[in-house]
Amino acid sequence: MTNQTQKTNIEQFKNALKSHSLKATPQRLAVHEAMLRLGHASADMVTEEIRKSGSTKVTIASVYNILTHMAVLGIYHHRLSSNNKMYFDVNTFKHFHIYDSENHLYKDVVDNELVELIENHFGKRRFRGYSIDHIDIQLVGRPTKKKRIV
């Protein structure tokens, strides 16, 4: 991510906070900056990233609370992994995920044609007793290359 893109993202984040009557505290900004670098992360991953950067002091609990609050507001998305950890996603545009079940990592899959195809298909379907809010597709896999032991 370029420096200019990151600055734009920080300004957008500040505006999103302001629209929800929240202040851009040093802790919230540090969490967002870490999320911009990481993309998909758990609270402990974000806390470690903040500690490495030395930008501000945070606890895992405060980071988790900030991440959860941002997800509730729709600023981030969140998902529960198979190792029962909550992971947060800074990218809220329409996309899919590949979940690496061995390393517990998420990768974005951006395929607008597939998104459109799936939305068109399910947009015409009706499910008795349910209204569909959004579509969330996750592919589960594991790395195909074996790591060499040296």
VENRA-V809474 format. One record per helix or strand of 3 or more residues. SS is the DSSP state (H for helix, E for strand). FROM is the first residue (numbers start at 1). LEN is the number of residues. If there is no record, write none. Layout:
((SS:FROM:LEN) (SS:FROM:LEN))
This chain:
((H:3:17) (H:26:13) (H:43:11) (H:60:13) (E:77:4) (E:86:4) (E:96:5) (E:105:5) (H:112:12) (E:138:4))
